[in-house]
Structure formats: C-alpha cells, structure tokens
Amino acid sequence: MAIPIIPVGKTNPNQPQAPMKYYPRAVQSGVIDLETLSQQISESTTLTEADCQAVIISLVQTVSKALENGQIVRLGHLGSFQISVKGSGSATPEEVNASHVTSSSILYRPGVRFKSMLKKLHYIRKKS
C-alpha cells in the first residue's frame, strides 16, 4: 500500500519576500491502539490477547526504568532508545550541573528492518 502525501506550502523565514515552496507531507490513515495491536499479535502467535497486552505494558515499564537509569535500550530489529538532554551554556565545564538541563527527550533510532522498510515505501498524492 502507498503512503498518501499532500503538498504543504512554507515560506523561508530568512527570506519572507521569496515565493512560497511546497513540500510533501505524509497523511496518516488512522491509528492503531494497544487493544488492536495486541489482537493482531495474538493472531500470529500462540499468545492470548491479554498476554500480548501484558508484555507490551511490561516492555514500556522496563524500558522506562532502564532509560531513567541512564542506559541505552537496544531492542534488536525494533531499534534503540536513549535519553537526550538540552541545556543552558556555562563559561567553564566545572560550572555545568543538573540545574543547567532545560529539557529532555527520548531519542529513537530504528532498527535494520524498519530502515529497510522505509527504503521500500511508495507514495501517492492524495486527491483534495
């Protein structure tokens, strides 16, 4: 199946008088929730839907704890997760401390299967 795209116009903030350029944006075709994901996994395994939900919920909790402990979490073909921080600058390395952290986020790096899937995607322009 092809990924639908639509054109989205953007102006260059550094050159506001320049003509607008249009870029492709993927259009989402829906959402899959935990229950549906668990049902689909259970249909292709010997696990029950409840077992699948329990594993997914436990995976999220376990990955969260590992990230809180500063670990990188590598999940094979799924990819890896790690914490990234942004902060304010200091004049010397000695001045840097926890109060300089302004935000944090989780970095996700897709695994080999996801990367190869991305290379094989097809796109079609969605009709207005």
Residue frames relative to the residue before (quaternion, step in Angstrom):
aa qw qx qy qz dx dy dz
M 1.0000 0.0000 0.0000 0.0000 0.00 0.00 0.00
A 0.4097 -0.7242 0.5091 0.2205 3.55 -1.06 0.77
I 0.4503 -0.6540 0.5430 0.2733 3.54 -1.24 0.61
P 0.3279 -0.7489 0.5325 0.2194 3.63 -0.67 1.01
I 0.0927 -0.7823 0.6146 0.0419 3.55 -1.07 0.81
I 0.1582 -0.7495 0.6334 0.1094 3.53 -1.30 0.49
P 0.4704 -0.6498 0.4970 0.3309 3.61 -1.15 0.45
V 0.0819 -0.7770 0.6236 0.0267 3.56 -1.04 0.87
G 0.3242 -0.7725 0.5205 0.1647 3.57 -0.73 1.09
K 0.0046 0.7838 -0.6202 0.0302 3.55 -1.03 0.88
T 0.2743 -0.7314 0.5981 0.1791 3.52 -1.14 0.70
N 0.4857 -0.6354 0.5117 0.3140 3.54 -1.23 0.49
P 0.3794 -0.7498 0.4833 0.2454 3.65 -0.49 1.08
N 0.6426 0.5160 -0.3253 0.4636 3.60 1.17 -0.47
Q 0.7685 0.1821 -0.1087 0.6037 3.58 1.28 -0.41
P 0.1194 -0.8553 0.5002 0.0641 3.61 0.44 1.18
Q 0.6657 0.4997 -0.3114 0.4584 3.62 1.13 -0.52
A 0.5193 0.6374 -0.4228 0.3812 3.60 1.21 -0.28
P 0.5759 -0.5991 0.4134 0.3722 3.59 -1.07 0.60
M 0.5758 -0.5900 0.4488 0.3449 3.52 -1.21 0.65
K 0.1975 -0.7444 0.6236 0.1340 3.56 -1.15 0.69
Y 0.3088 -0.7566 0.5550 0.1552 3.54 -1.14 0.71
Y 0.1132 -0.7996 0.5898 0.0046 3.52 -0.93 1.01
P 0.5120 -0.6389 0.4645 0.3373 3.60 -1.11 0.56
R 0.0502 -0.7618 0.6451 0.0305 3.57 -1.14 0.73
A 0.4430 -0.6922 0.5058 0.2624 3.56 -0.90 0.94
V 0.2515 -0.7380 0.6102 0.1409 3.54 -1.09 0.83
Q 0.3633 -0.7421 0.5221 0.2113 3.57 -0.72 1.05
S 0.3242 -0.7788 0.5116 0.1629 3.54 -0.96 0.87
G 0.7929 -0.1755 0.1085 0.5733 3.58 1.23 0.09
V 0.4130 -0.6698 0.5605 0.2580 3.51 -1.38 -0.20
I 0.1711 -0.7385 0.6369 0.1405 3.55 -1.13 0.63
D 0.2284 -0.8009 0.5424 0.1104 3.58 -0.71 1.05
L 0.7486 -0.4095 0.2858 0.4362 3.56 -1.34 0.14
E 0.6606 0.5177 -0.3148 0.4432 3.58 0.92 -0.87
T 0.6775 0.4808 -0.2901 0.4751 3.59 0.91 -0.91
L 0.6366 0.5234 -0.3221 0.4658 3.56 0.97 -0.86
S 0.6598 0.5066 -0.2992 0.4675 3.58 0.93 -0.90
Q 0.6414 0.5233 -0.3176 0.4625 3.57 0.99 -0.83
Q 0.6806 0.4888 -0.2932 0.4603 3.58 0.88 -0.91
I 0.6416 0.5047 -0.3249 0.4776 3.60 1.02 -0.76
S 0.6616 0.5185 -0.3160 0.4400 3.58 0.92 -0.87
E 0.6330 0.5426 -0.3263 0.4455 3.59 1.11 -0.64
S 0.7491 0.3644 -0.2179 0.5085 3.59 1.15 -0.51
T 0.7100 0.3518 -0.2505 0.5561 3.60 1.29 0.23
T 0.5721 -0.5688 0.4481 0.3851 3.54 -1.31 -0.16
L 0.5083 0.6527 -0.4135 0.3804 3.58 1.29 0.09
T 0.4634 -0.6391 0.5255 0.3172 3.54 -1.20 0.52
E 0.6666 -0.4845 0.3763 0.4234 3.56 -1.28 0.27
A 0.6474 0.5180 -0.3115 0.4643 3.59 0.99 -0.82
D 0.6269 0.5268 -0.3360 0.4654 3.60 1.03 -0.78
C 0.6503 0.5205 -0.3102 0.4582 3.59 0.96 -0.89
Q 0.6484 0.5058 -0.3190 0.4712 3.59 0.94 -0.85
A 0.6494 0.5218 -0.3174 0.4531 3.57 0.94 -0.88
V 0.6571 0.5047 -0.3124 0.4645 3.59 0.96 -0.84
I 0.6650 0.5009 -0.3121 0.4577 3.60 0.89 -0.90
I 0.6585 0.5001 -0.3058 0.4719 3.60 0.92 -0.90
S 0.6629 0.4978 -0.2981 0.4732 3.58 0.96 -0.85
L 0.6122 0.5494 -0.3422 0.4541 3.59 1.06 -0.74
V 0.6541 0.5067 -0.3124 0.4668 3.58 0.91 -0.90
Q 0.6667 0.5010 -0.3029 0.4613 3.60 0.91 -0.89
T 0.6816 0.4927 -0.2866 0.4589 3.58 0.92 -0.92
V 0.6445 0.5011 -0.3180 0.4821 3.59 0.98 -0.83
S 0.6307 0.5401 -0.3336 0.4463 3.62 0.96 -0.82
K 0.6636 0.4991 -0.3038 0.4672 3.59 0.92 -0.90
A 0.6531 0.5070 -0.3206 0.4622 3.59 0.94 -0.84
L 0.6528 0.5046 -0.3136 0.4700 3.60 0.97 -0.83
E 0.6307 0.5309 -0.3255 0.4630 3.59 1.03 -0.80
N 0.6916 0.4545 -0.2643 0.4951 3.59 1.17 -0.58
G 0.5773 -0.6372 0.3523 0.3697 3.57 1.29 0.23
Q 0.4939 0.6651 -0.4294 0.3595 3.57 1.21 0.29
I 0.3933 -0.6296 0.6038 0.2904 3.53 -1.32 0.45
V 0.2084 -0.7757 0.5853 0.1107 3.58 -0.89 0.93
R 0.0865 -0.7892 0.6079 0.0082 3.57 -0.63 1.18
L 0.0736 -0.8182 0.5701 -0.0109 3.55 -0.65 1.17
G 0.6536 -0.5640 0.3123 0.3965 3.55 0.82 1.03
H 0.8539 -0.0546 0.0693 0.5129 3.56 -0.83 -1.05
L 0.5724 0.5923 -0.3834 0.4178 3.60 1.18 -0.43
G 0.5551 -0.5978 0.4014 0.4164 3.58 0.96 -0.84
S 0.4490 -0.6767 0.5092 0.2848 3.55 -1.27 -0.29
F 0.2216 -0.7533 0.6123 0.0928 3.50 -1.31 0.62
Q 0.1346 0.7707 -0.6202 0.0571 3.56 -1.14 0.65
I 0.5236 -0.6268 0.4850 0.3127 3.55 -1.29 0.46
S 0.0820 -0.7537 0.6507 0.0420 3.53 -1.13 0.80
V 0.1377 -0.7946 0.5856 0.0815 3.58 -1.06 0.70
K 0.1944 -0.7149 0.6550 0.1482 3.52 -1.33 0.49
G 0.0410 0.8263 -0.5597 0.0479 3.55 -1.08 0.61
S 0.5874 -0.5545 0.4588 0.3700 3.48 -1.41 0.03
G 0.5228 -0.6761 0.4405 0.2749 3.53 -1.15 0.71
S 0.1822 -0.7509 0.6248 0.1124 3.52 -1.31 0.44
A 0.5922 -0.5990 0.4134 0.3458 3.55 -1.20 0.56
T 0.8017 0.1310 -0.0572 0.5804 3.60 1.05 -0.68
P 0.6130 -0.5593 0.3989 0.3903 3.61 -1.16 0.47
E 0.6217 0.5746 -0.3360 0.4127 3.59 1.07 -0.70
E 0.6507 0.5360 -0.3108 0.4389 3.60 1.14 -0.58
V 0.5659 0.6159 -0.3901 0.3851 3.61 1.16 -0.42
N 0.1559 0.7657 -0.6113 0.1253 3.55 -0.88 1.02
A 0.7727 -0.3855 0.2460 0.4402 3.56 -1.33 0.06
S 0.6232 0.5577 -0.3581 0.4152 3.62 1.04 -0.60
H 0.6128 0.5601 -0.3474 0.4360 3.60 1.22 -0.30
V 0.5436 0.5991 -0.4122 0.4190 3.61 1.23 -0.24
T 0.1762 -0.8149 0.5473 0.0726 3.59 -0.68 1.12
S 0.7981 -0.0708 0.0371 0.5972 3.59 1.15 -0.49
S 0.1591 -0.7647 0.6136 0.1155 3.52 -1.28 0.33
S 0.0519 -0.7819 0.6207 0.0268 3.54 -1.25 0.46
I 0.4304 -0.6571 0.5436 0.2957 3.52 -1.33 0.19
L 0.2469 -0.7480 0.6006 0.1373 3.56 -0.82 1.04
Y 0.1033 -0.7750 0.6217 0.0472 3.55 -0.96 0.92
R 0.0694 -0.7698 0.6339 0.0261 3.53 -0.91 0.95
P 0.3825 -0.7545 0.4793 0.2337 3.59 -0.49 1.13
G 0.4986 -0.6474 0.4991 0.2884 3.53 -1.23 0.62
V 0.7690 -0.3955 0.2609 0.4291 3.53 -1.37 0.13
R 0.6718 0.5000 -0.3186 0.4441 3.62 0.86 -0.87
F 0.6566 0.4933 -0.3208 0.4719 3.59 0.96 -0.78
K 0.6393 0.5237 -0.3293 0.4568 3.59 0.97 -0.82
S 0.6812 0.4683 -0.3032 0.4740 3.59 0.91 -0.83
M 0.5940 0.5520 -0.3624 0.4595 3.62 1.10 -0.62
L 0.6467 0.5308 -0.3199 0.4447 3.59 0.96 -0.85
K 0.6532 0.5209 -0.3127 0.4520 3.59 1.05 -0.74
K 0.7150 0.4629 -0.2419 0.4647 3.59 1.17 -0.56
L 0.4400 0.7210 -0.4470 0.2944 3.61 1.26 -0.10
H 0.2045 -0.7334 0.6354 0.1289 3.53 -1.25 0.61
Y 0.2022 -0.7924 0.5696 0.0823 3.57 -1.08 0.70
I 0.0385 -0.7592 0.6482 0.0446 3.54 -1.22 0.61
R 0.4714 -0.6557 0.5086 0.2987 3.53 -1.12 0.70
K 0.3737 -0.7229 0.5406 0.2131 3.55 -0.83 1.04
K 0.4234 -0.7024 0.5140 0.2513 3.53 -0.95 0.91
S 0.5166 -0.6734 0.4467 0.2830 3.55 -1.01 0.87
